[in-house]
Amino acid sequence: MDVLFLAHRIPYPPNKGDKIRSWHILKHLATRARVHLGCFIDDPADMEHQDFLRSVVGGECCFVPISPLASKVRGLKGLLDGESITASYYPTQPLTQWAQDIAARHQVDRVFLYSSAMFPFASKLITPGRKLVMDFVDMDSDKWRQYAESKSWPMSLLYKREAVKVLGLERTAAYRSDVSLFVTDAEVASFKAVAGSAAHDVRALFNGVDHQKFSPDADFKPMTLPGSPNLVFTGAMDYWANVDSVVWFADEVLPLVRRILPETHFTIVGARPTPEVQKLGKRPGITVTGTVDDVRPYIAASDMAVAPLRIARGVQNKVLEAMAMAKAVVTTPAAAQGIAATPGQDFLVAADAQQMADAVVALARDPVRAAAVGRAARTLVLDRYDWDRSLSLLDDVLDLTPQRQAGPAVVPLSRASGGDAA
């Protein structure tokens, strides 16, 4: 049994949100079938993981390195040609030809696409008897819409155009796929509301958390953080929504907290911080770490985690990981909407800067309550966000049954990512 898996980014290491999901899906599929993996590599550091992934999937692989500059040029050309930037961002060759060759030589009758940007690479693979599953994860078109609302002209106009174009791509992909997947029920409902007849079979495939790895009792090197209370944010710091969130928190929320608790310290943990984020590290009470080997010691050493995202879709892995480590989390409605938790019990949700500052101060002044919120959070994650239970849906939609072992049964700790900020 063969499955062709196409992804817009190499699904290893799982050090950012989209790669966490794609890695767990890939591992699951590889225990059911021989997987042929085709993907792009946009970070030179990820080149070293090619052999490891080959050992996991059991099938053939095609890794296509891309440069951000060349991709932006392709995106600009797509813009001028009337296409979406998303659909034009990736080079069509050699991945398209490789996928067609694999499908023919191995008589592949199951194709799994990860992200709407990969649909153009599989459009010629759609034939009677071949099942195509499209994992959108989130509604990217709505992310672009949110970007448009938060930017001034002319970028607002560009993002609005991209939202319309990507929605068209999403509709086409859903219509021509056998099954469409999103990360939450809310994303499913949002897509059905705008997709019309294209949404003929749309389901939710929930994210999970590695409960053993992200545990307060896990084996990792302990550390201490400056300040009291100490607040931590984890996430890839070249992602615009994360950048916006920490800048807003540093500008609007932290001063309110430090006015009452002057020793408060905010630690921003994540790879590739933009110049805007790096400047935050020069302010009193803020540390910007850059790339770290493991985010767990930072989460464990904090008094609480904050996720002040103003733009978000789907599930925020950074929130689930902190909750799994029994940390109280203060977040926004945008970041909380994809998580089936009770505000005030499993985490705290604040709609504006003053509410967020009040929540942080309240937890800092009441460590007993903070600990109780953290315990409730871990209990929720253990009960609701389990990868094995979530991924069983794939066995149904792809008609798969366990039949082979996928590569190493346990990922070596030297290879394991510490979360979506490494």
SVG drawing of the C-alpha trace seen along z (x, -y; Angstrom):
<svg xmlns="http://www.w3.org/2000/svg" viewBox="-23 -53 46 59">
<polyline fill="none" stroke="black" stroke-width="0.4" points="0.0,0.0 1.5,-3.3 0.7,-6.9 2.0,-10.0 2.5,-12.8 3.2,-16.3 4.0,-19.2 4.9,-22.8 7.7,-22.4 9.8,-19.5 7.9,-17.9 10.9,-17.6 12.1,-18.7 8.8,-19.6 9.9,-23.0 7.0,-25.2 3.3,-24.8 2.7,-23.5 5.7,-21.0 4.4,-19.6 1.2,-18.6 2.7,-17.4 5.3,-15.3 2.8,-13.5 0.6,-12.8 3.6,-11.5 4.6,-9.2 1.1,-7.9 0.7,-7.2 4.1,-5.5 2.9,-2.9 0.1,-2.0 1.7,-2.3 4.8,-2.9 4.9,-6.7 6.6,-8.7 7.4,-12.1 7.8,-15.2 8.4,-18.6 10.2,-21.9 13.1,-22.9 13.1,-26.6 15.7,-26.4 19.2,-25.2 19.5,-23.7 16.8,-21.3 18.8,-19.7 20.5,-17.4 17.2,-15.6 16.7,-14.1 18.2,-10.6 16.2,-10.4 13.0,-11.0 13.8,-8.4 14.3,-5.9 10.8,-6.8 8.7,-6.8 10.0,-3.7 9.3,-5.1 11.0,-7.5 11.6,-11.1 12.0,-14.4 13.4,-17.3 13.4,-20.6 15.5,-23.5 14.0,-26.9 15.3,-30.4 13.1,-33.1 14.2,-35.6 13.5,-33.4 10.1,-32.5 9.2,-36.2 10.1,-36.8 7.9,-33.9 5.1,-35.3 5.5,-38.8 5.3,-37.3 2.2,-35.4 0.7,-38.7 1.4,-40.3 0.0,-37.4 -3.3,-37.5 -2.6,-34.5 -2.3,-34.3 1.1,-34.8 0.4,-31.5 0.0,-29.4 3.0,-31.0 5.4,-30.9 6.8,-27.4 8.6,-26.2 6.5,-23.8 9.5,-21.6 10.9,-19.1 8.2,-18.2 5.3,-18.0 7.1,-15.7 8.4,-13.6 4.9,-13.2 3.5,-12.1 6.3,-9.6 5.9,-8.1 2.1,-7.8 2.6,-5.9 5.5,-3.6 4.1,-2.6 0.4,-2.7 -0.3,-5.1 -4.0,-5.3 -3.9,-7.5 -2.6,-11.1 -2.3,-13.3 -1.7,-17.0 -0.6,-19.3 -1.6,-22.9 -3.6,-24.5 -0.4,-25.6 0.2,-22.0 -3.0,-21.4 -1.6,-22.7 1.2,-20.1 -1.4,-17.3 -4.1,-18.6 -2.9,-16.2 -2.9,-13.3 -6.7,-13.4 -8.0,-10.2 -10.9,-7.8 -10.0,-5.4 -7.3,-7.5 -8.3,-9.1 -7.1,-12.6 -7.2,-14.0 -6.5,-17.8 -5.4,-18.9 -5.9,-22.7 -5.1,-22.9 -6.4,-26.4 -8.3,-28.7 -5.3,-30.6 -7.7,-32.9 -9.0,-34.2 -5.5,-34.8 -4.9,-37.0 -8.2,-38.8 -7.1,-39.4 -3.7,-40.7 -5.6,-43.1 -7.6,-44.5 -4.5,-45.1 -2.4,-46.8 -2.6,-50.2 -2.7,-50.9 -1.2,-49.7 -0.5,-46.4 -4.1,-46.2 -5.2,-46.1 -2.6,-43.4 -3.6,-41.2 -7.3,-41.6 -6.6,-40.5 -4.6,-37.5 -7.5,-36.6 -9.9,-36.4 -7.4,-34.5 -6.6,-32.0 -10.3,-31.4 -10.7,-30.5 -7.8,-28.1 -9.3,-26.6 -12.7,-26.1 -11.2,-24.4 -9.0,-22.2 -11.9,-21.1 -14.2,-20.5 -11.7,-18.3 -10.5,-16.4 -12.3,-13.5 -12.0,-14.7 -10.9,-18.1 -9.5,-18.4 -9.2,-21.4 -7.8,-21.6 -10.9,-22.4 -14.7,-22.2 -14.7,-26.0 -12.5,-26.0 -14.8,-23.4 -17.8,-25.6 -16.1,-28.7 -15.1,-27.0 -18.5,-25.5 -20.0,-28.9 -18.1,-30.3 -17.3,-27.3 -20.8,-26.3 -21.0,-23.1 -17.2,-22.7 -17.4,-21.7 -18.8,-18.2 -16.8,-16.3 -15.1,-18.5 -13.9,-17.1 -11.9,-18.2 -8.6,-16.5 -7.6,-17.8 -4.1,-18.5 -2.5,-16.7 0.3,-17.2 3.2,-14.8 2.1,-14.4 5.2,-12.7 7.6,-15.1 5.6,-18.2 5.2,-17.3 6.3,-19.0 8.0,-15.7 9.8,-15.2 13.6,-14.8 15.1,-18.1 17.8,-20.4 16.2,-22.9 17.0,-26.6 16.0,-29.8 14.5,-32.9 15.0,-36.5 12.3,-38.6 9.3,-37.9 6.9,-37.1 8.6,-35.8 6.4,-35.5 7.3,-33.4 6.2,-33.4 7.3,-30.7 7.0,-30.7 8.8,-31.2 9.8,-34.8 9.9,-35.4 6.2,-34.7 4.3,-38.0 1.4,-37.1 3.9,-36.2 5.9,-39.4 2.8,-41.5 1.8,-39.7 5.0,-40.2 5.4,-43.8 1.9,-44.6 2.4,-42.9 5.7,-44.8 4.2,-48.1 0.7,-47.9 0.6,-45.2 4.0,-44.8 4.2,-48.5 0.8,-48.1 2.0,-45.0 5.4,-46.5 3.6,-49.6 2.2,-47.3 4.9,-44.5 8.1,-46.3 10.3,-43.1 8.2,-41.4 10.3,-40.0 9.1,-38.9 11.2,-36.2 10.5,-35.8 11.7,-32.3 11.9,-31.5 14.1,-31.2 14.8,-33.9 13.7,-37.0 13.1,-39.9 14.9,-43.2 11.7,-44.5 11.7,-41.7 15.4,-42.0 15.0,-45.6 12.6,-44.5 15.5,-42.8 17.1,-46.1 14.2,-47.2 14.2,-46.7 12.4,-43.6 12.6,-41.8 14.8,-39.0 14.9,-37.8 16.6,-34.4 16.7,-33.6 17.0,-29.9 17.1,-27.5 17.6,-23.7 14.5,-23.1 11.7,-25.4 10.6,-23.2 13.0,-24.5 11.9,-28.0 8.2,-27.1 8.9,-25.1 10.9,-28.0 8.2,-30.6 5.5,-31.6 3.1,-31.7 2.9,-31.6 1.4,-34.4 0.0,-34.1 -1.2,-37.6 -1.9,-36.8 -4.3,-39.3 -4.3,-37.3 -4.7,-33.6 -6.6,-30.7 -7.0,-27.1 -5.1,-25.7 -2.1,-27.4 0.4,-24.7 2.3,-27.1 -0.8,-27.3 -1.3,-23.5 2.3,-22.9 2.3,-25.3 -0.9,-23.8 0.5,-20.3 3.4,-21.4 0.8,-22.5 1.4,-26.2 -1.2,-28.8 -1.7,-30.6 -3.0,-34.1 -4.2,-34.4 -6.5,-36.3 -9.8,-35.4 -8.1,-34.9 -5.6,-32.4 -8.2,-30.7 -10.9,-30.1 -9.5,-26.8 -9.0,-25.2 -11.8,-23.4 -11.1,-24.8 -13.0,-26.8 -11.8,-30.4 -11.1,-31.1 -10.6,-27.4 -8.2,-25.9 -6.7,-29.2 -7.3,-33.0 -8.6,-34.9 -8.2,-38.7 -9.8,-40.8 -7.6,-43.9 -4.3,-45.2 -5.8,-46.2 -7.6,-42.8 -4.5,-40.9 -2.4,-43.0 -5.0,-42.4 -5.0,-38.7 -1.2,-38.5 -1.1,-40.5 -3.9,-38.4 -2.1,-35.1 1.2,-36.5 -0.4,-37.6 -2.2,-34.2 0.3,-31.4 -2.2,-28.9 -4.7,-29.8 -2.0,-29.8 -1.0,-26.3 -4.7,-25.2 -5.2,-26.6 -2.0,-24.8 -3.2,-21.5 -6.6,-21.9 -4.9,-22.8 -2.8,-19.6 -5.8,-17.5 -7.7,-19.0 -4.8,-18.3 -4.4,-14.7 -8.1,-14.1 -8.8,-16.1 -5.6,-16.5 -4.2,-13.1 -2.4,-12.5 -3.3,-8.8 -6.9,-9.4 -7.0,-12.3 -5.0,-10.6 -7.3,-7.5 -9.5,-9.6 -6.9,-9.2 -7.4,-5.4 -11.0,-6.0 -10.6,-8.7 -7.7,-6.8 -8.9,-3.3 -5.7,-2.3 -4.9,0.3 -1.7,0.9 0.7,3.1 4.3,1.8 6.6,0.1 7.8,-3.4 11.5,-4.0 12.8,-4.4 10.1,-3.6 11.4,-6.5 12.9,-9.7 16.3,-10.2 16.4,-13.0 19.2,-14.6 16.8,-15.0 13.7,-15.8 12.5,-19.4 11.6,-21.3 8.4,-22.8 7.4,-25.3 10.1,-27.9 13.3,-26.0"/>
</svg>
